[in-house]
Amino acid sequence: AQSVSQHNHHVILSEAASLELGCNYSYGGTVNLFWYVQYPGQHLQLLLKYFSGDPLVKGIKGFEAEFIKSKFSFNLRKPSVQWSDTAEYFCAVNHAGRRALTFGSGTRLQVQP
Amino acid sequence: NAGVTQTPKFRVLKTGQSMTLLCAQDMNHEYMYWYRQDPGMGLRLIHYSVGEGTTAKGEVPDGYNVSRLKKQNFLLGLESAAPSQTSVYFCASSLGTFEAFFGQGTRLTVV
């Protein structure tokens, strides 16, 4: 069964620090990759997605992610975080054989002013 | 822009009671899903549907049933609630393998 691993469970950063959150998946075929964000008390919102093409994708709010097929990774980055980025971040994957998203366990990001 | 709407938003049940969570989407999506979110475990798929009249089991289907009688609605039922079903439930919909859109969630507590 496919799985998604997020190794950073809780990250604490100061404002203006750079962010990189790891995501690895186990499925060997063609995948679609997503990062979702969940602000406190809210539902999940899409940050960015990768279907094909340029492996470096840009999303909303200055976030970007790089797909490295050889490493089965899709890491999320942001050069300079803000206090408002405090949230939980989820990596997810689906593919033609399993259209439902499989989620990682999430990374809680706390940005200190 | 309603998107995906879940009702109710909060509910407290006693062990053994039953209830139905309603999910409605207005985006004409074929696919609909029910997930539960528990601390440290991400979102786990309970059941999903690839079209009107069809349903399928996800990773954690035990204790839940679903129905998709109309394309826009996806119902999640708990026949006999247990404390282990205390969770936040999210409904989502999508067009095939494109991104899923999520509802606001239902916080369920079973005492």
Interface residues (C-beta under 8 A of the other chain):
Chain A: V4 Q6 H9 N32 F34 Y36 Q42 H43 L44 Q45 L46 K49 F90 N94 H95 A96 R99 A100 L101 T102 F103 G104 S105 G106
Chain B: Y31 Y33 Y35 G40 M41 G42 L43 R44 L45 Y48 V50 G58 F90 A92 S94 G96 T97 F98 E99 A100 F101 F102 G103 Q104 G105
